[in-house]
Amino acid sequence: MVDIIKVKANSRTAAVAGAIAGVVREHKHADVQAIGAGAVNQAVKALALAKGYLAEDGLEIFCVPEFVDVEIEGKVRTAIKLVVNVKT
């Protein structure tokens, strides 16, 4: 199983994009998770950057967003999970 890339509102976009690109290069798949508007914003910007990084390697990606329930400190929160895959 591939680890989930967790994004916060204060995550550096370029760092997240690099993580997405690295995981996709290795596994042809990545899961990116964010909770809250700021975090989702950073995740989507990072995804756009990662798309460019991967295009340089001849990899084209697509993303499917999903809702997931996550337990944090005993409370259930709804997160957005961006499921990233390589087009074949």
GIJO-V514674 format. One record per residue. N is the residue number from 1. OMEGA is omega in radians with two decimals (none if undefined). D_LAST is the distance of its C-alpha to the last C-alpha in Angstrom with 2 decimals. Layout:
BEGIN
n:omega:d_last
N:OMEGA:D_LAST
N:OMEGA:D_LAST
END
This chain:
BEGIN
n:omega:d_last
1:3.14:20.58
2:3.11:19.43
3:3.08:22.23
4:3.05:22.19
5:-3.09:22.63
6:-3.07:25.76
7:3.07:26.71
8:3.14:30.31
9:-3.13:31.86
10:3.09:33.20
11:3.08:30.07
12:-3.07:29.44
13:-3.10:26.41
14:3.13:25.59
15:3.11:25.99
16:3.12:23.66
17:3.10:21.02
18:3.11:21.46
19:3.11:21.17
20:-3.11:17.91
21:-3.14:16.43
22:-3.14:17.99
23:-3.14:16.77
24:3.10:13.10
25:-3.08:13.49
26:-2.98:15.15
27:-3.07:13.47
28:-3.10:9.94
29:3.01:11.88
30:3.03:15.20
31:-3.13:17.90
32:-3.05:20.27
33:3.13:23.58
34:3.08:26.38
35:3.12:29.71
36:-3.05:31.64
37:-3.13:31.18
38:-3.14:31.57
39:3.11:29.03
40:3.09:26.41
41:3.14:27.21
42:-3.12:26.68
43:-3.11:23.37
44:3.08:21.98
45:3.12:23.40
46:3.11:21.92
47:3.11:18.43
48:3.09:18.97
49:-3.13:20.20
50:3.10:17.40
51:3.10:14.88
52:3.12:17.09
53:-3.07:17.41
54:3.10:13.73
55:3.09:13.38
56:3.11:16.12
57:-3.14:14.04
58:3.12:11.25
59:3.07:8.98
60:-3.09:8.24
61:2.97:9.03
62:-3.03:10.31
63:3.06:13.41
64:3.11:15.29
65:3.11:19.00
66:2.94:21.21
67:3.04:24.90
68:3.06:26.04
69:-3.10:29.63
70:3.10:30.65
71:3.12:34.11
72:-3.13:35.80
73:3.07:39.43
74:3.13:39.99
75:3.12:38.71
76:3.11:35.58
77:3.08:33.63
78:3.12:30.67
79:2.97:27.76
80:3.05:24.59
81:3.06:21.49
82:3.14:18.39
83:-3.05:15.36
84:3.12:12.73
85:3.08:9.12
86:3.06:6.26
87:3.13:3.79
88:none:0.00
END
